C-alpha cells in the first residue's frame, strides 16, 4: 500500500518552505513496514537557481539534487512513530556520484531506502533518476534531534 503526499501534505511534515522546498510529491511505501519513499521534483525553467547556474546552459546544481533527496528522507522519517517529533539534519554524505545532468523540463524521481536507524543517527540510500537513468546516487546520514 502507498501513501501519496501532495504539496500541502508535504508542508505539514517538513519545515522547508519556498524557495527551499524542492519536492512536489512523495509516495511512501507502507506495504512491508515503512522502509522506502519516492519523491518527485518537476524541474521548471522558472527555478531561481537557473539564472546563475549556467544561464546559457541551465543545469540543476548537484547540491540541490542531494537536498531533494534529504527532503524526501525527512518526509519518510516523519512516518515512523518514534521519529515523528524529531527533525533530521545532514550528518554526512558518502559515495555521492553525479552521472547525468538535470535540465529544465526534466522530472527527477528520487528513490530513498532506509538502511538503518541507530540511536540518533539514520542512514539512507538515495538514487535520483531522470527518464529511468541514474542522475545521482549517495548514502546520506542524518542526525535526529
C-alpha positions in Angstrom: 0.0 0.0 0.0 1.2 3.5 -0.8 0.6 6.8 0.9 0.8 9.7 -1.6 1.5 13.1 -0.3 0.7 16.2 -2.3 2.5 19.6 -1.7 0.2 20.7 1.1 0.7 17.4 3.0 4.4 17.7 2.5 4.3 21.1 4.1 2.8 19.5 7.2 5.6 17.0 7.5 8.8 19.0 6.9 9.7 22.6 7.8 11.0 23.6 4.4 9.3 26.5 2.5 9.7 28.2 -0.8 12.2 28.7 -2.3 13.8 25.8 -0.4 11.0 23.2 -0.7 12.3 21.1 -3.6 9.9 18.2 -3.8 6.5 18.2 -5.4 5.1 14.8 -4.4 6.1 11.9 -2.2 4.9 8.3 -2.2 5.6 6.3 1.0 5.6 2.5 0.6 3.9 1.1 3.7 3.5 -2.5 2.4 6.4 -4.0 4.4 6.9 -1.5 7.1 8.0 2.0 6.3 11.3 1.5 4.5 11.1 3.4 1.3 9.9 6.6 -0.4 9.7 8.0 -3.9 10.0 11.8 -4.2 9.1 13.7 -7.4 10.7 17.0 -8.4 9.3 18.7 -11.5 12.3 20.8 -12.7 11.0 24.1 -14.1 12.8 26.7 -16.2 11.4 29.2 -13.7 13.6 28.0 -10.8 15.6 30.9 -9.4 18.9 29.0 -9.4 18.8 28.6 -13.2 19.5 32.4 -13.5 23.0 31.8 -12.2 23.7 28.1 -12.6 24.7 28.5 -16.1 22.3 30.9 -17.9 23.4 29.7 -21.3 23.0 26.0 -20.4 20.9 25.7 -17.3 21.7 22.7 -15.1 20.2 21.8 -11.7 23.0 22.1 -9.1 24.1 18.7 -7.7 23.8 20.0 -4.1 20.1 20.7 -4.8 19.6 17.2 -6.0 21.1 16.0 -2.7 18.9 18.4 -0.8 15.8 17.0 -2.7 16.9 13.5 -1.5 17.2 14.8 2.0 13.7 16.3 1.9 12.3 13.0 0.6 14.1 11.3 3.5 12.7 13.8 6.1 9.2 13.0 4.8 9.8 9.3 5.1 11.2 9.5 8.6 8.1 11.5 9.7 6.0 8.4 9.3 8.0 6.4 11.9 6.0 6.9 15.2 9.2 7.1 17.3 10.7 9.7 15.0 7.6 11.8 14.2 8.6 14.7 16.5 12.3 14.7 15.5 14.0 16.7 12.8 16.7 15.2 10.7 19.8 17.2 9.9 22.5 16.2 7.4 25.3 14.5 9.3 27.2 13.2 6.3 27.1 12.3 2.6 29.1 9.3 1.4 29.8 8.0 -2.1 27.9 10.7 -3.9 28.2 10.3 -7.6 26.6 12.5 -10.3 26.0 10.6 -13.5 23.6 12.6 -15.6 22.8 16.3 -15.7 19.3 17.5 -14.8 17.8 20.2 -17.1 14.6 22.3 -17.0 11.7 20.2 -18.1 13.0 17.0 -16.5 11.1 15.1 -13.9 13.5 14.0 -11.2 12.4 10.8 -9.4 14.1 10.3 -6.1 14.2 6.8 -4.5 15.1 6.6 -0.8 15.6 3.3 1.1 16.1 3.4 4.8 19.2 1.4 5.6 19.2 1.7 9.4 18.3 3.9 12.4 20.6 3.5 15.4 20.1 5.9 18.3 20.0 9.4 16.9 21.5 8.5 13.5 19.6 7.4 10.4 21.3 6.1 7.2 19.6 6.0 3.9 20.5 5.1 0.3 19.3 7.5 -2.3 19.1 7.3 -6.1 17.8 10.1 -8.3 16.7 9.3 -11.9 15.6 11.1 -15.0 13.8 9.1 -17.7 14.9 5.9 -15.9 18.6 6.8 -16.0 20.6 7.5 -12.8 21.4 11.1 -12.3 22.8 11.0 -8.8 23.3 8.4 -6.0 24.6 8.7 -2.5 24.5 7.4 1.1 23.0 10.0 3.4 23.4 10.2 7.1 21.1 12.2 9.4 21.4 13.3 13.0 17.9 13.1 14.6 17.1 15.8 17.1 
